Amino acid sequence: MEGGLPVHDLGSIDLFRQQKRFQADMRMSKQEIRDEGKESDGNPQVKARIRRLQKDALRRRMMSHVPTATAVIVNPTHFAVAFAITWNPCRRPWS
């Protein structure tokens, strides 16, 4: 049984070294990380088109609410704000 102890020790050391070597081999280089990020982000033209379509849909939805607004405040150079105010004089705030 005395001969098995050194073999066990050598096996443990070898296992530890192999695990370390495997982890080092599996690590990605900086260039691989950059390439994977670009690949997962997708095509910039497609992303820009999706953003533009989303923005257009949001603008259409916003413009559909303007006819029902109580007041529209307009600044000709930047933006406009539409308010829809509902007034219920019979309702008490604490009830």
C-alpha positions as CSV (number, residue, x, y, z in Angstrom):
1,M,0.0,0.0,0.0
2,E,3.0,2.3,0.5
3,G,3.6,2.4,-3.3
4,G,0.1,3.8,-4.0
5,L,0.5,7.0,-2.2
6,P,3.2,8.6,-4.5
7,V,1.1,7.5,-7.5
8,H,-1.9,9.2,-6.0
9,D,0.0,12.3,-5.4
10,L,1.3,12.4,-9.0
11,G,-2.1,11.8,-10.3
12,S,-3.6,14.7,-8.3
13,I,-0.8,17.0,-9.5
14,D,-1.3,15.9,-13.1
15,L,-5.1,16.4,-12.8
16,F,-4.6,19.9,-11.4
17,R,-2.2,20.8,-14.2
18,Q,-4.5,19.5,-16.9
19,Q,-7.4,21.5,-15.5
20,K,-5.4,24.6,-15.5
21,R,-4.2,24.0,-19.1
22,F,-7.7,23.2,-20.3
23,Q,-9.0,26.5,-18.7
24,A,-6.2,28.5,-20.4
25,D,-6.9,26.9,-23.7
26,M,-10.6,27.6,-23.5
27,R,-10.1,31.3,-22.7
28,M,-10.9,33.6,-25.7
29,S,-8.4,36.1,-27.0
30,K,-9.2,39.8,-27.1
31,Q,-9.7,39.6,-30.8
32,E,-12.1,36.7,-30.5
33,I,-14.1,38.6,-27.9
34,R,-14.3,41.6,-30.3
35,D,-15.4,39.5,-33.2
36,E,-18.0,37.7,-31.2
37,G,-19.4,41.0,-30.0
38,K,-19.7,42.3,-33.5
39,E,-21.3,39.1,-34.7
40,S,-23.9,39.0,-31.9
41,D,-24.8,42.7,-32.4
42,G,-25.9,42.1,-36.0
43,N,-25.7,44.2,-39.1
44,P,-25.6,47.9,-38.4
45,Q,-27.8,48.7,-41.4
46,V,-30.5,46.3,-40.1
47,K,-30.3,47.8,-36.6
48,A,-30.7,51.3,-38.0
49,R,-33.7,50.3,-40.1
50,I,-35.4,48.7,-37.1
51,R,-34.8,51.8,-35.0
52,R,-36.2,54.0,-37.8
53,L,-39.3,51.8,-38.1
54,Q,-39.8,51.9,-34.3
55,K,-39.5,55.6,-34.2
56,D,-41.9,56.1,-37.1
57,A,-44.5,53.8,-35.4
58,L,-44.1,55.8,-32.2
59,R,-44.6,59.1,-34.0
60,R,-47.7,57.8,-35.8
61,R,-49.1,56.7,-32.4
62,M,-48.3,60.0,-30.9
63,M,-49.9,61.9,-33.8
64,S,-53.1,59.8,-33.5
65,H,-53.6,61.2,-30.0
66,V,-53.3,64.9,-31.0
67,P,-56.9,65.3,-32.3
68,T,-58.2,64.3,-28.8
69,A,-56.0,66.7,-26.9
70,T,-57.4,69.5,-24.9
71,A,-54.5,71.9,-25.7
72,V,-51.4,71.8,-27.9
73,I,-48.5,74.0,-27.0
74,V,-46.1,74.5,-30.0
75,N,-42.5,75.7,-30.2
76,P,-41.9,76.0,-33.9
77,T,-38.2,75.2,-33.7
78,H,-38.1,72.2,-31.4
79,F,-41.2,70.3,-30.3
80,A,-44.9,70.4,-29.5
81,V,-46.7,69.2,-26.4
82,A,-50.3,68.0,-26.4
83,F,-52.4,67.8,-23.2
84,A,-55.5,65.8,-22.6
85,I,-57.2,67.0,-19.4
86,T,-60.2,65.3,-18.0
87,W,-62.1,67.3,-15.3
88,N,-64.5,65.7,-12.9
89,P,-65.6,68.3,-10.4
90,C,-67.8,65.9,-8.4
91,R,-65.0,63.6,-7.4
92,R,-63.2,64.3,-4.1
93,P,-59.5,63.5,-4.0
94,W,-59.7,61.6,-0.7
95,S,-62.5,59.2,-1.7
